[in-house]
Amino acid sequence: MKRWPYLALFFANAVVAALLATYGQDLLELSPAIGRCDLHANAHCLGQQTIYRASATISAFFLLLMLLSALYERRAFRSRLVLGCQLPMYLGALTGAFFLPNEVFDAYAYLAAVLSGIFILMQIVILLDCVYHVRDSLLDRLQDPKAPRSCLWPCVYLGLSLTGLGLAALGLVVLFYYYAASPLGLGFLIVTCVSILVVVPLSVADRVGAGLLPPAAIALYLVYLLWQALLMLPDFEPAFLQGESRASSISIPSTIIAALTVSYTGWRTSCAASSLFRLELPEAQTETALDAEAGRNVVDIEPQIVAPSWQFHCILLFSGLYMAMALTNWGVGAGKSDTQRVSMWVQIASQWATTLLFTWTLIAPVVLPDRDFS
């Protein structure tokens, strides 16, 4: 099964929904259901309802595909007819969603808020996997004995590491300048600085030997999560945000991060080593001993692990649920302050979880030397 069309559909769904919610207010007011939004009670109702509909549609679409794929792989369903109807099914469901009452998607928003926690954990694990994958790829090129000696790859490795650390340091300086006046914001800034000062020396320590690139990438991501959290500080507005919408400052980066993350997640599930689920191992295709005795060439083909299609669609299902939260800043609270507080703590909790998981990946081989972490 080719998976890139599904990834492209998810990416397009997220980006178009965010752009329509941000710049298509006049068009959304023409919708029979969304046009009934009470903008006095919730100024972001039009955009939120649009994103909820796009999220619910893409989630239901991948839920259906997950169920059909599971049945097909068990030989309980023939999917040839469904394969040609997938895009019309999605477009029809998306169109129909704009005629359903807003109360349906208000309830869906609470469901998405609960289930999005699964994707947040998935996103952190995939980020760590991506960082180590890039590091290993660069180190393989550096240590390849057959490759000609060149300064290119050492410069690339060092350049990426120093760039990540430099951008993280610059981001912290800017955030200190604008948010140090807030006691809560200052506390978050101090915790982030301490976290970075701990993981960077730990990563380059001799007993750990993880290198400089992984902590540089993680430090940059920690600063990004801190920025998202500080944007949602309740009862505090920095100078550069006065008179502007907080949501507009964060929606586009969240869209790109979420869409790119799920694209990488879907790609990694088709590989052997780093899937999020327990994958099935096909039988090895090897020649028998009789063939060897007969003088034939015996070639051992290493079996490949391939993620079943239903697991791939399951990941996209949870990604679609998370999309509803990422693009509305977890906008399910009763009031503006409640919404900002929920979003702030979600981002900070994600940052702390990232720090803990990354620290564990560094110390686990030292604490448990008998385990194979390669």
N, C-alpha and C positions, 0 to 999 in steps of 0.2 A: 504494500500500500504506500503510495506516495503521500508524504505528510506535509510537504511545503505548502500545498494549497490551503490546508486547514490553518496553518500558522499565518499565512497571508490573510485569510479571512478574519482570524481573530485580531490581528494587528489593525486591519482596516476598520473593523467594527469599533475598536477602542478609540482610534484616532478620530474617526468621523463623528462618533458620539460626543467626544470632548470638544471638538471644534464647533459642532452644532449647538451644544449647550452653552458655549462661550459667546459665539457670534451670531447664532441663528434665532435670537429671541423673537423677532417679528414673525418668522416662519412658524415657530412653535406655537404661537398664540392662535394660529389657524386650526390646530388640531382639536377635534371635538372633545377629547378628554383632557389633554394637557392644558388647553386653553381655559379650563375652569379653575386653574390654580389661583389661590388667594395670595397675591403678591404682597399684600400688606402684612400678612401673618408670616410669610416665608419668602423673602426676596429672591431666593435661589430655587424656588419651586420648579420653574420651567426647566432649568438645566438638570436638576436632580431627577425629575421624572423622566426626562429623555434618557439619561444614563441608566436609570433603573430598568427601563424598557429594553435598551440595547443589551444590558448585562443579563437580564432574565431570558431574552431570546437566545443569545449565544450559549448560555448555560443549559437551557432546555434542549437546544440543538445537539450539543455534545453529550448530554445525558442520553438522548435517544440513540445517538451513534454508539455510545458505550454499550448500551443494552443490546443493540443489534449486532455489534461486533462480538460480544460475548456469546450470543446465541449462534452466530455464524461459525465461530471457532470451535464450538461444541457440535457442529454439524446439525444444529436444530433449526436453522433458518437459512434461506437462500436470499442473499443480499444483492443480486444483480439488478433487480428492478429499482431498489432503493438508491443504488449508486448514482443513477442518472437523474434522480429527483432531489438530491441534497440541496443544491443551491436554490431551486424554486421553493423547497420546503422552508429554508431559512428566510428567504425574502417574504414569503407569505406569512410566516409567524411574526416577523418584525412589523409588517404592515398591520396585522391584526392586533398587535400589542398596543398600538396607538389609539385603539378604539375601546380598550378596557379602562375601567374607572381607576382613578389614582389610588384609591384605598387598597387595591390589590397589590400595587407595587410598594406602597408604604409598608405593608406586611412583609413583602419580599425583602425589603431593605434590612429588616431586623434579622431575617434568616441568613442573608448574605453576610451580615456583620459577625454572626456566630461562626459560620463555616469558613470565613476568610482566614481565620487563624491557622487553618491547615496549610493554606497556600503561603502564608508568611513564613512558617517554619520551612516549607519546601523551598522558598526563595532564598533563605539564608543558607541552607545546605547546598543548593545549586551554585550560589555565589562562591562559597568556599571551594567547591569542586572546580569551578571555572578558574579561580585564581591558581590553584595547584596545577591544573592542566596546562595553563599558559606557562607557568614556571618550568614544569617538566619538559615542555616542548622546546623552550629556549635552552635549557641545560643540555638536552640531547644534542642540539646543534652545536653547542659550545664544546661538548666532550666527544663528539664524533671523531674517531681517529682517522677515518677515511676522508674527511672534509679538509680542504686546503685551509691553512692557517690564515685567519682574517680577523680584523678588529671590529667587523660589522656586528656580530652577535653579542660580544661583550659590551659594546657601546649601546646596543638596543636594550639589553638587560639593565645596565646601569642607568640609562636614560629614562626608561619606564619607572624604575624604582625611585630615582631622585625627583622625577616629575610628580609622581603620586604623593610623595612626602612633602614636596614643595607646595602643591596645591592644597593639601590638607592643612599645612601650617598657615598658608595665606587665608584659607577659609576660617580657621579659628581666630586669626587676628581680626578679620572683618566682623565676625559674629561677636567677639568680645567688645568691639567698638560700639555696636548697635544694641547689644542685649545685656551688657554687664550691669545696667541700671536695674534690671529685674532680679530680685533675690532668687527666684526659682530658676530663671534662665542662667544666672551665674553659677548656681549649683550644677546644672546640666553641663555647662561649659567646663567646670573643674573636673567633673567625673570623666568627661570625654578626653580631656588632656591627660589625666592619670592613666586612663585605659590605653591610650596611644603610647605613652611613655613606658608602659609595662610590656606591651606586646612586641614593640620594635626591638628592644634589647634582648628579650626572651627569644625572639625568632632567629636572631643572628648569633646566639650563644653557641659555643662549640658542641655541647651535648645535644642541642636541638637541631641546628644546622638547616633550618628551613629557608634561609636566605633573606634578602632584603625586599624582594618583589612582593611576596604575600602580605607582609605587614603594611607595605606602602599602599597596596590596593585596599586592604581592610580599613586603614586609617582614613582614606579618602571616602569610603562608604560610610564610616562612622560619622564623619563631618557632615555628609549629605543628610543622614537621618537626623542629626542634631539640628540642621537648618530647617528641615521639615517640622520638627517638634517646636522649635522656637517661633516659627511662623504662627503657630496655633496657641501661643501663650495667652491665657485669658486675662483680661483687664490690663493688657500692656500692648502698646503699639509703637514700634520704632519710627524714627523720623521718615525713613524712605517708604513706609507703608501708609502714611497718613493720607486719607482720602482715596485709597485704592483697595480693591478687593483682595483679601488674603487668598481666596480660592483661585483667582486667576494667576497668582504668583507661583502656584504649586501644581496646577492641573496638568500642564503640558509636560514638565519633567516626570511626573508620576505616570502619565500615559506612556511615555517612551520607555521608562524603566520597567514598568509592568509588562508591556508588550515585548520588549527585547528579552526580558527574563523568561517569559513563557516560551518564546521562540527557542532560546537556548535549552530550556528544560525539555521541550519536545524533541529537539535534536539529540540530546544526551540519552533519552530513553531508548533510542534506536541503537545505541552503542553497547558494548559488552560490559564495561567496567563500572559505570557510574549511574545506573538507573535507580529510581527511588523505590521501586517495588522489587519483590523477588521474581526474577524472570525465569522462564522455562528454558531448559538446556536440551537442544536436539541431540539425537544420537550422533556419535562421531562417525564420519564416513572414512573408514580405513579399510585397507585391503586385508584379506585373511592370510593366515600363515601358509595355506596351500598355494596362494598366488606367489608368495615369496620363494617357496621351494621350487615352483615351476620356472623361476628365472625372471618373473615380471618385476618391473620397477614398483616398489612399494613406497607410497608417499603418504605420510601421516598428515591429514588435514586437521588443523586445530578447530574444534567446534566453536561456532559463534553463538553468542547469546543474543536473542532478538526479543525485544519487548512486544508482547501481544498488543494488538490494536486497541483493545478495550482499555488498557492501562494508559495509553497515549491520550485517548479521549477523556479518561477520568482526570488527568492532569489539566486538560483544557477546561473541563467542567469547573474545577475549583478555581482556575484562573479567571474564568468569567464571573464567578461570584466575587472574587477579590476586586475585579474591575469596578464593580458598583461602589466599593468603599474607597478605592484609591482615587477615583475621579470625582468624588463628592466630599472628600476629606472626612469620611465616616459620618456623613451628615444625617444621623438618625436621632439626634437628641431633641428634646422638647424645645430647647432654646439655643441661642447662638453660643452662649458661654458653655453650655453643656456639650455642644458639638465640638467646640474647640478643645475642651478639656479631654474628651475621648480621643480625638485625633492626636493630641500631644502625647498622651500616655501610650498610645499604640506605637508611635514612632520611637519613643524612648525605650519601651519594652523590647522592640525589635533591635534597637542598638545594643542593649545590654545582652540580649540573647546571642547576637552576632559575636560580641566580645568573648562571652563564655565559651561558645562553640569553637571559635578560632583558637582560644587559649588551650582548650582541651586537645585540639588536633596537634598542638605543639608539644604538650607535655605527655600525651598518652604513650608515645613510643618509649619515653624515659621511665614513666611510672610502671608500665606493663611491658617490659622488654621481651617477654616470652610470646607476645602476640605479634602477628604479622600485619603491619599497617601499610604495606607497600601497595 
